[in-house]
Every structure is written in C-alpha cells, then in structure tokens.
Amino acid sequence: MKYIAQLMKKSKMRKNEGVFAVEGRKMFAEAPREWVREIYVSETFQKEHPELLAGREYEVVSDAVLKSISDTKTPQGILCLVKMPEYRLEELLRGEQTHLLILESIQDPGNLGTMLRTGEGAGVSGVVMDEDTVDLFNPKTIRSTMGSIYRVPFFVAENLPETIERLKEQQVAVYAAHLKGDRQYDEPDYCGRTAFLLGNEGRGLSERIAGMADACIKIPMEGQVESLNAAVSASLLMYEANRQRRHRI
C-alpha cells in the first residue's frame, strides 16, 4: 500500500515502474485486461460487486486501508495498477484522416484529461505534448479522461519543434490557437491532415512554437472576455474539424 501511495504521488516513480494507478468501477471495467497488472478491492466492494471481479485475480484490503491511499474524496473501493501504453509518432497519423492536438506546457491535470476525453469524442487521431506538459498519468488527469486514456494514442515529444517539423514533412497542416490570429477558427479547411497547437493556460504558445504554424487562428470573443479555458478552446477547434469532416462526407 505504501508503494501504491508513492506511485500515485510521484511522476518519476510511475515512469520508472512503467505503471499508473486508476480508481473506480468505470476505469477498472474499461481497462484492457492485458494492461492490468494488479487489482485491489475493499472488503465492502468485494461483497457488493462480485460480478465485476469474476474470473479476475485480486487482493482484498480493508475499507480503511484503501481509503487511506485513495486520491478521491469518495473512493469506490477498487484500485488497479495498469501498464503505461507507449506509441510512436507514426501511430498517430492516419493519412488524410490525421487530426492531432499538439500541446505546449499545459499545467492543469484536469485540462489535459478533458482534452483527451473531448479529443476521443471529436475523433482525433492522437495527442502530442511536450515534456513540460503536466504528467499524463497524474491521478487527476487519469480521472478526467474518463477512460479515454485507454483509447487515445499520445506522444510525448522530447523536442517539440523537431516533432512539429516531422509532422509538417508528412503534409500535416498546423494551426496555432493565438489571440493575435489573423483568421477566425472556423475559416480554414480542416478536412485534410490537420493539427491544432495550444499553449500554456496563462502564457499561451511560445513565440517559437507559434511561429512554426502554417496559420494562426483565433476564437472570437464578445463582451469583456479575453480568452477561454484551454480545454474549452481545444474542444471548439477539434469539434470544428469534426463538423467539417462530417459535412464533407
């Protein structure tokens, strides 16, 4: 239990071990079986949900012990350790259906998790992020994905500029969400190979990364609002691409 508690707190430990922790019935039920390494359930959960545990090996601990290591206020009584998936950049490309979200220095775990979840709904082919972005396997991020962590391919770029160049070599058009964009977000054609660049919640994109875009786009603001939440902005962009592609079919 001490090992799991440390695993949930320390990103470096998760990376070294190659596993992450997930909590709750939904996250357990949707986890690919071959990814699950260990399962822990509370005594109460074992009694109330035997159908979910049928045919699985697991360890039973007291309700108090499981609650003590839980990252949630109201733990559901089940926690499992899951193998970290790994993807190559090429696995995020789907020819003309390529639809990517590229993130620079996103810091809020909830934002990152929501972006993955929304990305799955919008049909993205993958999410690229730099090493300064919050750890994807942070418990809060995992919880915010609502299971999309199991299904959305991702790539953590050691060198983001180099990765963007590789994508452009594959004829992926790169659009930067920027307050100084000279085009409205719904003007370009996103039916081809497309990637959206989004930056840090407070600072936005760095000049270097924004400068690599084929075009800078902006989301119009009424009233006195200066900008939207990063996850909301990402959602608008990804669903605009989804809308265009559905109408093009």
N, C-alpha and C positions, 0 to 999 in steps of 0.2 A: 504494500500500500504506500510506503514511503517512496518507493521507486516511481509509482504512478503519479503521486503528488508532485514530485520533482519534474517528471516528464511533462506535466501539464503547465508548469511554470517556466521551463527553460527551453528556449528555441534551439540552442546549440545541442542540448541533450537529445531533443527529438531528431535533429538532423543526424547526429552521430549514430543513434539507435535505428534510424530509418522507420520509425513508427510514430503514430499520434493517437491520442485518446478521443473517443466520441462517447457522448452520453445520450440516453433516451431511447424509447422504443422505435421511433421512426428512423433515427440514424443507425440503429442496430439492424433493423429489418431490411434497410436498403443497401447496407454494406455488402459488396461482393464477397461471397463466402471464402474465396481463395485469398482475400486480403486480410481477413480477420485472424489475428494471432492469439488473443486471449479474451475471455469473456468473464466478467464479474457481475454477480447479481446479489441483491439484498435478499434476506430471508422472506420478506413480505412479497417481493417481486416473484420469487420462485413459486410461492403458493398461489398468487393471483394470475400469473401468466404462463402456465406450463406449456401452452400451445406454441408460444414463441421460442421456447427452449428445446422443443422436441428434436431429438437427433443431434443436439449440439453438446459439446463438452464445455463445462463452465465451472467456476468456483463460487461458492456461496459465502458471503460475509454478512456480518450483522448490519442492520439498517444504519446504526450509528456510525460504523466504520465507513460505509460507502458515502454517507452524507458528509463525513469529515473531509473527504478528498474531492468532493464534487465541486465543479465550477459554477453550478447553478444554485439559485436560492431554494428551488423546489425540485430536488433531484427525483427522477422517475424510478430509480432503483436498478438501473442497468448501465454498465460502462464496459467498453471494449477497446482493446488496442488493435490498431489497424495499420497495415503496411502502407508506407507512403508510395503513391504511384509516381512514376517518372515518365516524361515524354521528351522526345526530340522535337526541335522546332519544326521539322518537316511533317510531323504528325498533326500539326495544327493547320496545315494547308490542305485545301480541298478543291484545287483548281479554281474555276470561276465562282465556286460557292464559298471561297475563303472569306471569312467575316471575323475579324480579330478586334480585340480590345487590348490596347497597349498602355500600361500604367507606369507612371514615374513617381516614386516616393509617396504613394498613398499610405497614410499613417493610421487611419481608423479601422480596427478589425471588422466592425460592423459594416462599414462601407465596402470593404473588399469582399466580404462574404455575400453581401447583397448584390454586388456586381456579378459575381459568379452565378448566383441564383437567377438574376434577371437575364444574364447572358444565355443561360440554358433556355429560358423561355423565349428569347428573341432569336435563337438558333445560331449563336456564334460558333465558329469552328475552334475557338480557343482563346485563352487569355495569356498575354505576355506581360511580365512585370520585372522591374529591375530589383537589385538586391537591397535597395533602400526602402522598398515597399514592406509594410508590416508582414510578419510571417504568416503565410497562408494556413499553417497548421496550428495557429493560436486557437485555443478552445473557443473564444468568442467568434472568431472568423468561421471556424468549422460549424458552429451552431447557426450562424447567419446564412450559411449556404443551404441549409435545409435539405442536405443530401446531394446537392449539385457538385460537391467536391468529388463525388464518385464518378461523375459523368462528363464533366467539362475538362478537356485537355488544357494543360497550362505549361508555361515555360518560364523559368526564372533566368533572366539574362545577366551574365557576369559583366557584359559590356553592351549596354542598351543601344548606343549609337551604331555599333557594329551589327547588332541584331536587326535594327531597322534597315540598314543598308542591305542585309541579306534578303529581307522581305521585299525591298524595292527591286532587287535583282530578279525576283520572282514575279515582277509586274503587279505587285500589290500597291494600290493607291493609298497613300497615308494622309489622313486628315487630322489636324490638331484642333482640339476644342480650346479656343482662346478668346479672351474678352476683346482683343483687337482684331478679331477675324473680319475679313472683308466680304464674307458671304454668309448668308443665313444657313443654318444647319440643314434645312430641307431643300436647298437648291441643287447641290451636286447629285450626280447619278451614282448610287451605291450598288448597282446591280452586278458589277464586276468584282474583282478581288479588292477587298476593302479592309482598312484598318483605321481605328479611331485612337488618337493619342489623348490621354487625360493625365493631368498632373496633380501635384500635392494639393490638399484641401485648402491650405492657406496661401501658398505661393503660386500655385498653378504650375505650368510647364516651365522648365528652364529654357533660356534663350537658345541654347544649343539644340535641344531636342525639338523645340517648336520650329526651329529653322530647318529641320530635316523634312518637315511635312511638305506634301505637294500643294496643300492649301490649308489656310486657317479658317475655321468656321466658328460662328457664334450662335448662341441661343438668345433670341430677342427677349428683352426684359421690360416689363411695364412697371408703372409705379416707381418706387424708390429702391427696388430690389437690385442689388449689384450682381449677384451670382446665385447659382443653385448649389445644393448639396452635390458632392462629387458623384455619389451613386445615382442621384436623380438625373444629373446631366448625362451620365453614361447610359442610363435607361432610355432617355429620349433619343440618343444617337443610334443605339443598337436597334431600337424598335422602328426608327425611320428607315433603316436599311431593310429590316424585316418587311415593312409595309411596301416599300418599293419592289422588293423581290416577289412578294405575293401578287402584286398587281401586274408584274411583268410576265408572270407565268401564263 
